[in-house]
Amino acid sequence: MAEGLFAQRLTQAMNQRHLKQIDIVRRAPEFGVHLGKSHVSQYVSGKTIPRDETVHALADMLGVSASWLIGNSDDMTRIEPSTPASSQSGTQPEHHDNSAASTKGTTMRHFGKSSKLDNVLYDVRGPVVDEAARMEASGTHVLKLNIGNPAPFGFRTPDEVVYDMAQQLTDCEGYSDSKGLFSARKAIMQYAQIKNIPNVTIDGIYTGNGVSELINLSMSALLDNGDEVLVPSPDYPLWTACVTLAGGTAVHYICDEQSEWYPDIEDMRKKITDRTKAIVIINPNNPTGALYPPEVLQQIVDLAREHQLMIFSDEIYDRLVMDGLKHVSIASMAPDLFCVTFSGLSKSHMIAGYRVGWMVLSGNKEIAKDYIEGLNMLTNMRICSNVPAQSIIQTALGGHQSVNDYIVPGGRIYEQREYIYEALNSIPGVSAVKPKAAFYIFPKLDVKRFGIKDDEKFALDLLREQKLLIVQGSGFNWHQPDHFRVVYLPRIEVLKDASTKLRDFLSTYYQ
Ligand SMILES: Cc1ncc(COP(=O)(O)O)c(C=O)c1O
């Protein structure tokens, strides 16, 4: 296979020059391209072959002929000079991004993306989804189990919430306080009190355009280059992406499938270094559907206390908990530590499109004074979150919670979970831990049986053959090609159709 030959020749040339993958990533900009660690590792492992301009840049860097590298010639010797683009006088390399190519005497400039995005991964809306969009554009219907967006599956915003927003629209024409409307923050504060989160004040509550905006903001305010944050694997990939974008390093701790997908505390402990600033937990969890019991949370608190780490807890699914279990906020167990708790209306209230999220600072704020100043600077810089959306927080948080009807026997989320759990586990070669919360399940594939080496290819093959869209485990920073995530928001008839398609596909699939 061409990929295999390319990988073999790339490795040979790298070895000759004593270059490691990280050296290739670092030197790439000198040769006019930007490469992330994941790109290089995919080339070296034979998963993909890069684009033409990248092949030429690699050949320049390694001092070999591009046609040899790509497998079109057996002569390794290069004819072109091997000087980096940046240090060339006069001549520019033939192919590269961000280059200034000369056409008829005019210089045409190309614009590449920022190298800050090189190691950023967000495959929940990545290449497989792009392929699904192409298929849909050409008239093919795709069954989508890839994104946790409740509205398209018939989970509607309660009428009262829509009515209240309409009533308040004319009062929401101006900017609000940068952290949010007083009434909204008061309602969030009362919610935090119900969850026993200590030392919460109105000042320590920030609204955002979804939790997404606040994850980004909270990491940007915290991290210097090289600072480390412990992030779960698998994770909701925005966490890793925002740590990386802020210049930090996301160090992944394992969540253990054998133990209900709970964080592996020993693995967490092993990965703490002098540069570690914080632990991120996602509880209830996306993509596994796990809910962490107090014993597990206590061990995380103990570790954070021992190493003086901050705790960031993403609790956006906190009301979507089944089987009579109760969600406990980790912040309620750590009054002496500095904690930031995230939640919002997108999931627990099924109102994703209005973009309402918040974060709550709690515990020992004295130790985080300077960080809080940073948070305030960034919060002021984005002026405020969407004001009409803030105006419904009070209504949504108080009174009857329609979500409670979904999570008990007879309710949609509960019954759909029961169905998908049984259906997936009945497929030969597939096994899944039963989720206790949220609306995701993260099944395991028997990689030996299906010969799976590349889970993105698995997702693409499934999409092309059965028109079924799921997200591969690597999209959640899971480092084996043996898992995928299913969103079980669709009604049972649709889930039935999806599991039949998956069963049919896997009955003959071998990668
Ligand atoms: C764990 C987790 N956190 C945050 C978000 C983002 O939520 P929001 O819609 O509030 O931006 C999601 C969305 O899927 C999520 O799963």
The ligand as a Tripos MOL2 file, in Angstrom:
@<TRIPOS>MOLECULE
LIG
   16    16     1     0     0
SMALL
NO_CHARGES

@<TRIPOS>ATOM
      1 C1        -19.1930   17.7820   28.6400 C.3       1 LIG1
      2 C2        -19.6230   18.9510   27.8210 C.ar      1 LIG1
      3 N1        -19.2690   20.1830   28.2090 N.ar      1 LIG1
      4 C3        -19.6220   21.2710   27.5100 C.ar      1 LIG1
      5 C4        -20.3610   21.1640   26.3400 C.ar      1 LIG1
      6 C5        -20.7060   22.4140   25.5820 C.3       1 LIG1
      7 O1        -21.9370   22.8840   25.9820 O.3       1 LIG1
      8 P1        -22.5430   24.2970   25.5970 P.3       1 LIG1
      9 O2        -23.6900   24.0100   24.6650 O.co2     1 LIG1
     10 O3        -23.0210   24.8750   26.8940 O.co2     1 LIG1
     11 O4        -21.4930   25.1040   24.9650 O.co2     1 LIG1
     12 C6        -20.7530   19.9050   25.8870 C.ar      1 LIG1
     13 C7        -21.4930   19.7510   24.6270 C.2       1 LIG1
     14 O5        -21.7020   18.6790   24.0940 O.2       1 LIG1
     15 C8        -20.3770   18.7710   26.6520 C.ar      1 LIG1
     16 O6        -20.7200   17.5390   26.2840 O.3       1 LIG1
@<TRIPOS>BOND
     1     1     2 1
     2     2     3 ar
     3     2    15 ar
     4     3     4 ar
     5     4     5 ar
     6     5     6 1
     7     5    12 ar
     8     6     7 1
     9     7     8 1
    10     8     9 2
    11     8    10 1
    12     8    11 1
    13    12    13 1
    14    12    15 ar
    15    13    14 2
    16    15    16 1
@<TRIPOS>SUBSTRUCTURE
     1 LIG1         1 GROUP 0 **** ****
